[in-house]
Amino acid sequence: MIEIIIERWTSPDGSTDFMWPVWQNGNRVQISGTYPTSDTAEADAFEFCTETLNRPPDRVTRL
């Protein structure tokens, strides 16, 4: 199973960044840099899965 987790990080200055790790069968495969929106993070994570793992994720979880 492939899962994308969209993480939201808020800085003390009030800014928010989004990151994604991709997990496959309980092991983290990759983690991203930061993105300005959750939608851009998710789109890049989908692209990573389809290009690198040769299929879309089974699940997307937003934290």
C-alpha positions as a Markdown table, in Angstrom:
| # | Residue | x | y | z |
|---|---|---|---|---|
| 1 | Met | 0.0 | 0.0 | 0.0 |
| 2 | Ile | 1.2 | 3.5 | -0.8 |
| 3 | Glu | 0.1 | 6.4 | 1.4 |
| 4 | Ile | 0.8 | 10.1 | 1.0 |
| 5 | Ile | 0.6 | 12.1 | 4.2 |
| 6 | Ile | 0.2 | 15.9 | 3.8 |
| 7 | Glu | 1.7 | 17.6 | 6.9 |
| 8 | Arg | 1.0 | 21.2 | 7.9 |
| 9 | Trp | 3.7 | 23.0 | 9.8 |
| 10 | Thr | 3.1 | 26.4 | 11.4 |
| 11 | Ser | 6.0 | 28.6 | 12.3 |
| 12 | Pro | 6.1 | 31.0 | 15.3 |
| 13 | Asp | 5.9 | 33.9 | 12.8 |
| 14 | Gly | 2.5 | 32.7 | 11.7 |
| 15 | Ser | 3.5 | 31.3 | 8.3 |
| 16 | Thr | 2.4 | 27.8 | 7.3 |
| 17 | Asp | 4.2 | 25.3 | 5.1 |
| 18 | Phe | 3.1 | 21.9 | 3.8 |
| 19 | Met | 5.3 | 18.8 | 3.3 |
| 20 | Trp | 4.6 | 15.3 | 2.2 |
| 21 | Pro | 6.2 | 12.0 | 3.1 |
| 22 | Val | 5.3 | 8.9 | 1.0 |
| 23 | Trp | 5.0 | 5.6 | 2.8 |
| 24 | Gln | 5.0 | 2.2 | 1.1 |
| 25 | Asn | 4.1 | -0.9 | 3.2 |
| 26 | Gly | 4.9 | 0.9 | 6.4 |
| 27 | Asn | 8.3 | 2.3 | 5.3 |
| 28 | Arg | 8.9 | 5.9 | 4.4 |
| 29 | Val | 10.1 | 6.1 | 0.8 |
| 30 | Gln | 10.6 | 9.8 | 0.4 |
| 31 | Ile | 9.9 | 13.2 | 2.1 |
| 32 | Ser | 9.5 | 16.5 | 0.3 |
| 33 | Gly | 10.6 | 20.0 | 0.9 |
| 34 | Thr | 8.1 | 22.7 | 1.8 |
| 35 | Tyr | 5.2 | 23.9 | -0.3 |
| 36 | Pro | 3.0 | 27.0 | 0.1 |
| 37 | Thr | -0.3 | 25.1 | -0.1 |
| 38 | Ser | -1.6 | 21.7 | 0.6 |
| 39 | Asp | -2.8 | 21.3 | -3.0 |
| 40 | Thr | 0.6 | 21.9 | -4.5 |
| 41 | Ala | 2.2 | 19.5 | -2.0 |
| 42 | Glu | -0.4 | 16.8 | -2.9 |
| 43 | Ala | 0.0 | 17.3 | -6.6 |
| 44 | Asp | 3.8 | 16.9 | -6.3 |
| 45 | Ala | 3.4 | 13.8 | -4.1 |
| 46 | Phe | 1.0 | 12.3 | -6.7 |
| 47 | Glu | 3.6 | 13.0 | -9.4 |
| 48 | Phe | 6.3 | 11.3 | -7.3 |
| 49 | Cys | 4.2 | 8.2 | -6.8 |
| 50 | Thr | 3.2 | 7.8 | -10.5 |
| 51 | Glu | 6.7 | 8.5 | -11.8 |
| 52 | Thr | 8.9 | 6.8 | -9.2 |
| 53 | Leu | 6.6 | 4.0 | -7.8 |
| 54 | Asn | 4.7 | 3.5 | -11.1 |
| 55 | Arg | 1.2 | 3.9 | -9.6 |
| 56 | Pro | -0.9 | 6.4 | -7.8 |
| 57 | Pro | -1.2 | 6.2 | -4.0 |
| 58 | Asp | -3.9 | 4.1 | -2.3 |
| 59 | Arg | -4.6 | 6.7 | 0.3 |
| 60 | Val | -4.0 | 10.4 | 1.1 |
| 61 | Thr | -4.1 | 11.6 | 4.7 |
| 62 | Arg | -4.0 | 15.2 | 5.6 |
| 63 | Leu | -2.6 | 16.2 | 9.0 |
